[in-house]
Amino acid sequence: MRDYLTTEIRYRLFPFVVATVLYLMFFFVAVALDKWDLNQFFTNSAIAFWVSTGIMRSKANKERRDRLYTLLPLPLTHLSRVRVLDVLLSKAYLLLYWIVFLLVRPAGFAIDKFWYMLSFSALAVSIVLGLKIHHDLGYFNHRKPRYVLYTLFVVFLAVLIWGGTNQEFQDYAARYHDQLTNNPYAFAVWAVVLLALTRLSMVVFARRASYVA
């Protein structure tokens, strides 16, 4: 499994370089401009993380790397673990930039921002794992699980649209934003979500009916 993980890391050199360039660009802009606060830097760099991950996934699909790795003498459970570890390592790399940013901008450092950083990290990884689950569900013999995921996404999107047009909801979210994100309890919730998606991602991958992509 170690050799497989090493191979995946080497394979991701190009998106790693792309992500590094974007991270450094956002980092120096955020340090130079006082109007760029923690939220803006986190959001922009997280988008770069998602984009680089998407580039890698698209490249892997074209080369049918899932099919290639399933031919190796490794249990599917080991392969599924490495897929998750790969995402976690990529996010840990971005997390280093976030920590340095907090140290460079000590005037804006507070313990609540530390918890916010951890919560945001769990959210960023959860989104990637959710997309991986969606991809793997496409290789099941029946479509019902994927339809359930589509339904949940539509409901989530509807809530966001409704929230964006409802002033009362926006006032409530602004009032309780810090309580919902900037404390250890919020991080605990996101950690549970991340652990659940991690386990689900591993199970779904191991139960795929096909690995042709």
C-alpha positions as CSV (number, residue, x, y, z in Angstrom):
1,M,0.0,0.0,0.0
2,R,2.9,2.3,0.7
3,D,4.2,1.9,-2.9
4,Y,0.8,2.6,-4.2
5,L,0.5,5.8,-2.2
6,T,4.0,6.9,-3.3
7,T,3.1,6.3,-6.9
8,E,-0.1,8.4,-6.6
9,I,1.9,11.2,-5.0
10,R,4.4,11.2,-7.9
11,Y,1.6,11.0,-10.4
12,R,0.0,14.1,-9.0
13,L,3.1,16.3,-9.6
14,F,1.4,18.5,-12.2
15,P,-1.7,19.3,-10.2
16,F,0.5,19.7,-7.2
17,V,2.5,22.4,-9.1
18,V,-0.7,24.1,-10.2
19,A,-2.0,24.1,-6.7
20,T,1.3,25.4,-5.3
21,V,1.3,28.3,-7.7
22,L,-2.3,29.2,-6.9
23,Y,-1.7,28.9,-3.1
24,L,1.4,31.1,-3.2
25,M,-0.4,33.7,-5.4
26,F,-3.4,33.9,-3.0
27,F,-1.1,33.9,0.0
28,F,1.0,36.9,-1.1
29,V,-2.0,38.8,-2.2
30,A,-3.7,38.1,1.1
31,V,-0.6,39.2,3.0
32,A,-0.2,42.4,0.9
33,L,-3.8,43.5,1.0
34,D,-5.4,44.2,4.4
35,K,-8.9,44.0,2.9
36,W,-8.3,40.3,2.3
37,D,-9.3,38.7,5.5
38,L,-9.0,35.1,6.7
39,N,-12.3,34.1,5.1
40,Q,-11.3,35.3,1.6
41,F,-7.9,33.6,1.7
42,F,-9.4,30.3,3.0
43,T,-12.2,30.4,0.4
44,N,-10.0,31.2,-2.6
45,S,-7.3,28.7,-1.7
46,A,-10.0,26.0,-1.0
47,I,-11.3,26.6,-4.5
48,A,-7.8,26.1,-5.9
49,F,-7.6,22.9,-3.9
50,W,-10.9,21.7,-5.4
51,V,-9.8,22.7,-8.9
52,S,-6.5,20.8,-8.7
53,T,-8.2,17.8,-7.3
54,G,-10.7,17.9,-10.2
55,I,-7.9,18.1,-12.7
56,M,-6.3,15.0,-11.2
57,R,-9.5,13.1,-11.1
58,S,-10.3,13.9,-14.8
59,K,-6.8,12.8,-15.8
60,A,-7.1,9.6,-13.9
61,N,-10.5,8.8,-15.5
62,K,-9.1,9.3,-19.0
63,E,-6.2,6.9,-18.2
64,R,-8.5,4.4,-16.4
65,R,-6.3,4.3,-13.4
66,D,-8.9,2.7,-11.2
67,R,-9.0,-0.3,-13.5
68,L,-5.2,-0.4,-13.5
69,Y,-4.9,-0.4,-9.7
70,T,-7.5,-3.1,-9.2
71,L,-5.3,-5.4,-11.2
72,L,-2.6,-5.1,-8.6
73,P,-2.3,-7.7,-5.8
74,L,-3.9,-5.5,-3.2
75,P,-7.2,-5.7,-1.5
76,L,-9.8,-3.2,-2.5
77,T,-10.0,-2.0,1.1
78,H,-6.3,-1.0,0.9
79,L,-6.9,0.9,-2.4
80,S,-9.9,2.7,-0.9
81,R,-7.8,3.8,2.1
82,V,-5.1,5.2,-0.1
83,R,-7.7,7.2,-2.1
84,V,-8.8,8.8,1.1
85,L,-5.2,9.4,2.4
86,D,-4.3,11.0,-0.9
87,V,-7.0,13.6,-0.4
88,L,-6.1,14.2,3.2
89,L,-2.4,14.7,2.3
90,S,-3.4,17.2,-0.4
91,K,-5.5,19.1,2.1
92,A,-2.8,18.9,4.8
93,Y,-0.5,20.7,2.3
94,L,-3.0,23.5,2.0
95,L,-3.4,23.6,5.7
96,L,0.3,24.5,6.1
97,Y,-0.4,27.7,4.1
98,W,-3.4,28.5,6.3
99,I,-1.3,28.1,9.5
100,V,1.5,30.3,8.1
101,F,-1.0,32.9,7.1
102,L,-2.3,33.0,10.7
103,L,1.2,33.4,12.0
104,V,2.1,36.1,9.5
105,R,-1.1,38.1,10.4
106,P,-0.9,37.7,14.2
107,A,-3.2,40.7,14.6
108,G,-6.0,38.6,13.3
109,F,-5.2,35.5,15.2
110,A,-7.6,34.1,17.7
111,I,-8.5,30.7,19.0
112,D,-11.9,30.9,17.3
113,K,-10.2,31.3,13.9
114,F,-8.1,28.2,14.7
115,W,-11.3,26.2,15.1
116,Y,-12.7,27.8,12.0
117,M,-9.7,26.7,10.1
118,L,-10.1,23.1,11.2
119,S,-13.8,23.2,10.5
120,F,-13.3,24.6,7.0
121,S,-10.6,22.0,6.4
122,A,-13.0,19.2,7.3
123,L,-15.6,20.8,5.0
124,A,-13.2,21.0,2.1
125,V,-12.2,17.4,2.3
126,S,-15.9,16.3,2.8
127,I,-16.8,17.9,-0.4
128,V,-14.1,16.0,-2.3
129,L,-15.1,12.8,-0.7
130,G,-18.8,13.5,-1.6
131,L,-17.8,13.9,-5.2
132,K,-15.8,10.7,-5.1
133,I,-18.8,8.8,-3.7
134,H,-20.9,10.3,-6.5
135,H,-18.4,9.1,-9.1
136,D,-18.2,5.6,-7.7
137,L,-21.9,5.2,-7.5
138,G,-22.0,5.6,-11.2
139,Y,-20.4,2.1,-11.4
140,F,-23.1,0.3,-9.5
141,N,-25.6,-2.1,-11.2
142,H,-28.5,0.0,-10.0
143,R,-29.0,3.8,-10.0
144,K,-31.0,4.2,-6.9
145,P,-28.1,5.3,-4.6
146,R,-27.0,7.9,-7.1
147,Y,-30.6,9.2,-7.4
148,V,-30.7,9.6,-3.6
149,L,-27.5,11.6,-3.8
150,Y,-29.0,13.8,-6.6
151,T,-32.0,14.4,-4.4
152,L,-29.9,15.4,-1.4
153,F,-27.9,17.8,-3.6
154,V,-31.1,19.4,-5.1
155,V,-32.5,19.8,-1.6
156,F,-29.2,21.4,-0.4
157,L,-29.2,23.7,-3.4
158,A,-32.8,24.7,-2.8
159,V,-32.0,25.6,0.8
160,L,-29.1,27.7,-0.4
161,I,-31.2,29.6,-2.9
162,W,-34.0,30.1,-0.4
163,G,-31.5,31.3,2.2
164,G,-30.0,33.7,-0.2
165,T,-33.3,35.3,-0.9
166,N,-34.7,35.2,2.7
167,Q,-33.6,38.2,4.7
168,E,-34.7,36.6,8.0
169,F,-32.6,33.6,7.3
170,Q,-29.6,35.7,6.4
171,D,-29.9,37.7,9.6
172,Y,-30.1,34.5,11.6
173,A,-27.0,33.0,9.9
174,A,-25.0,36.2,10.4
175,R,-26.0,36.3,14.1
176,Y,-25.0,32.7,14.8
177,H,-22.2,32.3,12.3
178,D,-19.5,32.4,14.9
179,Q,-21.3,29.9,17.1
180,L,-21.8,27.5,14.2
181,T,-18.2,27.6,12.9
182,N,-15.7,29.1,15.3
183,N,-15.7,26.7,18.2
184,P,-14.6,23.1,19.0
185,Y,-18.2,21.9,18.9
186,A,-18.6,23.0,15.3
187,F,-15.3,21.2,14.5
188,A,-16.6,18.1,16.2
189,V,-19.7,18.1,14.0
190,W,-17.6,18.5,10.8
191,A,-15.2,15.9,12.0
192,V,-18.0,13.4,12.5
193,V,-19.3,14.3,9.0
194,L,-15.8,13.8,7.6
195,L,-15.4,10.4,9.3
196,A,-18.8,9.2,8.0
197,L,-18.0,10.2,4.4
198,T,-14.5,8.7,4.7
199,R,-16.1,5.3,5.7
200,L,-18.8,5.6,3.1
201,S,-16.3,6.5,0.4
202,M,-14.2,3.4,1.2
203,V,-17.3,1.1,1.3
204,V,-18.7,2.4,-2.0
205,F,-15.4,2.1,-3.8
206,A,-14.9,-1.5,-2.6
207,R,-18.5,-2.5,-3.7
208,R,-18.3,-1.0,-7.2
209,A,-19.5,-3.4,-9.9
210,S,-17.0,-2.2,-12.4
211,Y,-13.6,-0.5,-12.4
212,V,-13.3,0.3,-16.0
213,A,-12.6,4.0,-15.2
